[in-house]
Amino acid sequence: MFHSTSILCARRVPKRTEAPISKPNPYLPYQQQDHHIPNSPPSPLSEPKPNPRSTTKNPFATPRGKRYLLGGGLILFAMGFYTTSLYTSLSRNPSSTASSSRTTTTATTSSSSTSSSPHRQADFTAIYDTTASDYDALVGISELLMGMGWLRRALARRARGHTLEASVGTGRNLRWVRWGEVRSLTCVDASREMVGVARGKVKTEGQGVELVRRKLRWVVGGLGRGVPKAPPAGEENEEKEAGGGAGVGDERRRSEKNVGEAKKSNDGEEGEKMEESGNMALVGQGAQDKEGKYDTVIQSLGLCSTDDPVQLIRGLARATKSDGELVLLEHGRSQYQWLNQILDRSASEHARMHGCWWNRDIGKIVEDTGLEVLKIWRCHLGTTWWIELKPPSKALMDKWDREEARTKAVVDTTSPKRAKWWSWN
């Protein structure tokens, strides 16, 4: 009996066919001869190695890389230009141009050039009326390089309900406002030309222009006498048309008589009238006065150009509801003494050119107000200040009233009195 495997064993195993071995050609150099051995793995030395330089792609050869390269070059050029201009302006001797643009006495000018006290610094805010049309171009590059757009955006996004923006300037914060969360926005600035530029931006930027215009009020004038009242609830449209709310129609007519006809907008059509702060109903100064206060009060770069920043902050705080927010974005002295010396040396010339004193001690100003600080954050070597303040309590406002009464009494006693016509003196 045969096993099944005997058949397999009986079969003849075929021979394995192999490729003929190539014989070397004696007439060729050794490097050109074929030394390949059949049925053997190829030698790694026989395969040519790829050149890493030839396979690596140039990242700047693609269109996207070219755009990055061009953008980076423009940014470096702008940073170099701005750094050079800043160094030139800071290293320039302020006394070289003091004689040509001096508006006060020599003693006042020399003392104000190095002083950081607002009461000893001259007022150059009239320059804003002449630089309003070019203001965005003047500060655009510097704010872009410093990242001020992010700070302005964060500030504008805090707007809720009835909002007051003091020192609105040319309206550089308006593009970031969430209009769906804002019931009204009162924009105040002392420069009429600045407010005109800001009003022109609303007509060309953003969506829902008509809805935005119904929520906006434009006020020209300082806030030394007080803050205009917020529009009454549910009467934002009537407030815009009436220009000052209930009970101020006479003031509006007097304002129109003094100011004249409303100015034309950039496109030639008549726009919203700009109200005068002195002819509007003001927020009550007492702690019991709650009518007309704002849910949010914001200000950007305004303390550098006012003659009494402490009273300005107190006025803004009085106009804020007890559960509202008061947020300031300011610039001033640094936390480094070497930088403060540079700011002091060039402060006078900078104020003549731009209207603001950039060497003021913002921390000392906020401390003098007596308000409770909720948050302070500084950047740009400590020259930029983000400040959040708590609205004042009744006791604090009563304290302010007593201080103001004492100050007024001192001024009345020290001021010379005019003698009566019947007296011998």
Summary of the structure (lengths in Angstrom):
residues: 425
radius of gyration: 37.1
end to end distance: 160.4
largest distance: 163.7
contacts: 1116
relative contact order: 0.10
helix: 44%
strand: 13%
